[in-house]
Amino acid sequence: MTFRNLAHGVAAIALLAATACSDNAEEAAGGQEASASATDTDQAAGGATAENQVQLGTLLKEAVSALDETQAAISAIDAGNNQEAIDALARATGKLEIILTREPKLALAPVANSVIEHDVLATPGDVKALSDRIEDLTDEGRLQEARRLMEGLASEMVIRTSNLPLGTYPDAIKRAAALLDEQKPQEAKLVLLNALSTIVVTETIIPLPIVRAEASVEAARVVAAKKDRTKEDNQAIAAELQKAREQIEMAQALGYASKKDLDDLQDAIKELERETGEGNAADRFFERIKGLFGKAREAVQPKKN
């Protein structure tokens, strides 16, 4: 198994909430994978800015190569070629040392990512009716029927990123190399397999109704900023804000974010409708709602165990 295809890895991580990545994905290393929250995904990017993303992308490619060398070492051990395995681990160690020297604070290095999108073609009323049905089935103890119905209640993009833990992985590589020097290839292989099992999988959930609502609010803001708005402009603003309210209603029906966060968004959209309906640009209100959308997106993310 190789871990290539990371040319746009950094950009994908830096823009998780704004772009849709390709559905093509590399699988993470075999074995058990530790779970983590989206916060760790941010750490994986090492706080990358636009200026250093190119350099960080190069470092992350080195991490992918180090993972490939680990697999090459295991294959060499299986073939009975201990020296070839040692050489592969030496190359892996060198690549990891380059990463840690340049980015000592980089805790997680992304080596693969995938995107899964779910959407539901229904109205908020349809979702509420189905939710009531699920609740009835649960009360009756018919959990499997309820589970099957619940599987369709999602409108989101899930970005799963496999990350190399730089705090522990390099030490495991060195330990395996030492065991090979001691002519203990099977013990070295076990250390390498255990290291591969520590790949950390992070998930970022992008709730589509909230994203769509934010896009509609932004479209309304652009039109509202016009100095000499026409009747058609005002109608366009009203239409965009109406779409935003409908999407927040869908987010509420599907249970995204907290009730308070979504209620606050609905109230903010009503304020925007009132202000823009009076011909105002409503800059202060548009600025405030940006923060509310940020809080709602954050509330959706998986919590750490």
C-alpha positions in Angstrom: 0.0 0.0 0.0 1.3 3.5 -0.9 0.4 6.9 0.4 0.8 9.1 -2.6 -1.6 11.7 -4.0 -0.9 14.5 -1.5 -0.1 17.3 -3.9 -3.1 19.4 -2.8 -3.2 18.0 0.8 -2.4 21.2 2.6 -4.9 23.3 0.6 -7.6 20.8 1.3 -7.0 21.0 5.0 -6.6 24.8 5.1 -9.9 25.2 3.2 -12.0 22.4 4.8 -15.0 24.5 5.4 -15.0 26.2 2.0 -14.3 23.6 -0.7 -15.4 20.2 -1.8 -12.5 17.8 -2.3 -12.4 15.0 -4.8 -14.2 11.7 -3.9 -11.0 9.9 -4.8 -9.2 8.9 -1.7 -6.3 6.9 -0.4 -7.1 4.4 2.4 -5.3 4.9 5.6 -2.8 2.4 6.9 -4.1 -1.0 7.9 -5.0 -1.9 11.5 -6.9 -0.1 14.2 -7.1 3.7 13.7 -7.3 6.1 16.6 -10.1 8.7 16.3 -9.8 12.4 17.0 -11.7 15.6 16.5 -11.5 18.3 13.9 -9.4 20.3 16.2 -6.5 17.9 15.6 -7.0 18.5 11.9 -6.2 22.1 12.4 -3.1 21.1 14.4 -2.2 18.9 11.4 -2.0 21.9 9.2 0.3 23.5 11.8 -1.5 26.8 11.6 -0.4 27.1 8.0 -0.9 30.4 6.3 -1.1 31.1 2.6 2.5 32.1 2.6 3.9 28.8 4.0 1.5 26.3 2.6 3.8 25.4 -0.3 6.7 24.6 2.1 4.4 22.7 4.4 3.0 20.8 1.5 6.5 19.6 0.7 7.0 18.5 4.3 3.8 16.5 4.2 4.9 14.8 1.0 8.0 13.7 3.0 5.7 12.2 5.6 3.9 10.2 2.9 7.2 9.0 1.7 8.2 8.0 5.2 5.1 5.9 5.4 5.9 4.3 2.1 9.3 3.4 3.3 7.8 1.8 6.4 5.7 -0.4 4.1 8.8 -1.2 2.1 10.7 -2.2 5.2 7.9 -4.6 6.2 8.0 -6.1 2.7 11.8 -6.5 2.9 11.4 -8.3 6.3 8.9 -10.7 4.8 11.3 -11.4 2.0 14.1 -12.1 4.5 16.2 -9.1 3.5 17.0 -7.4 6.7 19.6 -5.0 5.3 17.0 -3.7 2.7 14.6 -3.1 5.6 17.2 -1.2 7.6 17.9 1.0 4.5 14.2 1.7 4.1 13.9 2.7 7.7 17.0 4.9 7.5 15.3 6.7 4.6 12.1 7.0 6.6 14.0 8.4 9.6 15.7 11.0 7.5 12.5 12.2 6.0 10.8 12.5 9.5 13.8 14.3 10.9 13.5 16.9 8.1 9.9 17.4 8.9 10.5 17.8 12.7 13.5 20.1 12.2 11.5 22.5 9.9 8.2 22.2 11.8 8.9 21.1 15.4 5.3 22.0 16.4 3.7 19.9 13.7 1.9 17.1 15.7 0.0 15.4 13.0 1.0 15.2 9.4 -1.9 14.4 7.0 -1.1 11.6 4.6 -4.5 10.8 3.1 -8.0 12.3 3.0 -11.4 11.4 1.6 -14.8 13.1 1.3 -18.2 11.6 1.8 -21.3 13.7 1.0 -24.8 12.9 2.3 -27.9 14.9 1.3 -31.6 14.6 1.9 -34.3 15.6 -0.6 -37.0 16.6 1.8 -38.7 19.6 3.5 -38.2 20.4 7.2 -41.8 19.1 7.6 -40.9 15.8 6.0 -37.8 15.5 8.3 -39.9 16.3 11.4 -42.5 13.6 10.5 -39.7 11.0 10.0 -38.1 12.1 13.3 -41.4 11.5 15.1 -41.7 8.1 13.5 -38.1 7.3 14.6 -39.0 8.4 18.2 -42.1 6.1 18.2 -40.0 3.1 17.0 -37.4 3.8 19.6 -40.1 3.9 22.3 -41.4 0.6 21.1 -37.9 -0.9 21.3 -37.7 -1.4 17.5 -34.2 0.1 17.4 -33.0 -1.5 14.1 -36.0 -0.1 12.2 -35.3 3.3 13.8 -31.6 3.0 12.9 -32.4 2.4 9.2 -34.7 5.4 9.1 -32.2 7.6 10.9 -29.4 6.8 8.4 -31.0 9.0 5.8 -31.3 12.0 8.1 -28.1 13.8 7.1 -27.2 16.7 4.8 -23.5 17.1 5.2 -20.0 16.7 3.9 -17.7 14.6 6.0 -13.9 15.1 5.4 -11.9 12.2 6.9 -8.1 12.8 7.2 -5.5 10.2 8.1 -2.6 11.7 10.0 0.8 10.5 11.0 1.5 11.1 14.7 4.9 12.8 14.7 5.2 12.6 18.4 5.5 8.8 18.4 6.0 7.5 14.9 9.7 8.4 14.5 10.7 6.7 17.7 8.9 3.5 16.6 10.9 3.6 13.3 14.2 3.9 15.2 13.2 1.1 17.6 12.4 -1.2 14.7 15.8 -0.4 13.1 17.6 -1.3 16.3 15.8 -4.6 16.5 16.8 -5.4 12.9 20.4 -4.7 13.9 20.0 -7.2 16.7 18.7 -9.8 14.1 15.2 -9.7 15.5 13.2 -9.1 12.2 9.8 -10.4 13.5 10.0 -8.2 16.5 10.9 -5.3 14.3 8.0 -6.0 12.0 5.6 -6.1 15.0 6.8 -2.7 16.1 6.2 -1.3 12.6 2.8 -2.8 12.4 1.9 -1.3 15.7 3.2 2.1 14.5 1.0 1.9 11.4 -2.0 1.2 13.7 -1.5 4.6 15.4 -2.6 6.5 12.3 -4.9 9.2 13.6 -8.2 9.7 11.8 -9.8 13.1 12.1 -13.2 14.1 10.9 -14.6 17.5 9.9 -18.3 17.8 9.3 -19.6 20.5 7.0 -23.4 20.8 7.5 -24.8 21.6 4.0 -27.9 23.6 5.1 -25.7 25.9 7.2 -23.3 26.3 4.3 -26.1 27.1 1.9 -27.7 29.5 4.3 -24.4 31.3 4.7 -24.0 31.5 0.9 -27.4 33.1 0.6 -26.7 35.6 3.3 -23.4 36.5 1.5 -25.3 36.9 -1.8 -27.7 39.2 0.0 -24.9 41.2 1.5 -23.3 41.9 -1.9 -26.5 43.3 -3.3 -27.3 45.3 -0.1 -24.0 47.0 -0.3 -25.0 48.7 -3.6 -25.3 52.5 -3.3 -28.4 52.9 -5.5 -30.4 49.8 -5.1 -33.3 49.1 -7.4 -36.6 47.4 -6.7 -35.2 44.3 -8.3 -32.2 44.5 -6.0 -34.4 44.6 -2.9 -36.4 41.7 -4.2 -33.2 39.7 -4.8 -32.1 40.5 -1.2 -35.4 39.3 0.2 -35.3 36.1 -1.9 -31.8 35.2 -0.7 -32.6 35.8 3.0 -35.8 33.7 2.5 -33.7 30.9 1.2 -31.3 31.3 4.1 -34.2 31.0 6.6 -35.4 27.9 4.9 -32.0 26.3 5.1 -31.7 27.1 8.8 -35.1 25.5 9.3 -33.7 22.4 7.6 -30.6 22.5 9.8 -32.9 22.7 12.9 -35.0 19.8 11.7 -31.9 17.7 11.2 -30.5 18.7 14.5 -27.3 20.4 13.4 -25.6 22.7 15.9 -27.4 23.6 19.1 -30.9 24.9 19.4 -29.6 28.3 20.7 -27.1 28.7 17.8 -29.7 28.0 15.2 -32.4 30.1 16.9 -29.8 33.0 17.1 -29.2 32.6 13.3 -32.9 32.7 12.6 -33.3 35.9 14.7 -30.3 37.5 12.9 -31.7 36.7 9.5 -35.0 38.3 10.6 -33.1 41.4 11.6 -31.4 41.5 8.2 -34.7 41.2 6.5 -36.0 44.2 8.5 -32.9 46.4 8.0 -32.4 45.7 4.3 -36.2 46.0 3.7 -35.8 49.6 4.9 -33.1 50.2 2.3 -30.1 50.0 4.7 -26.8 48.2 3.9 -27.0 46.6 7.3 -23.2 46.2 7.5 -23.2 45.7 11.2 -25.9 43.0 11.1 -24.1 41.1 8.3 -20.9 41.2 10.2 -22.6 39.9 13.3 -24.2 37.0 11.5 -20.7 35.8 10.3 -19.8 35.0 13.8 -23.1 33.2 14.4 -22.4 31.0 11.4 -19.0 30.2 12.7 -20.4 29.2 16.1 -22.9 27.0 14.4 -20.3 25.2 12.3 -18.1 24.7 15.3 -21.0 23.2 17.3 -21.5 20.5 14.7 -17.9 19.1 15.0 -17.3 15.7 16.7 -16.3 16.1 20.3 -13.2 14.5 21.8 -13.7 11.5 23.9 
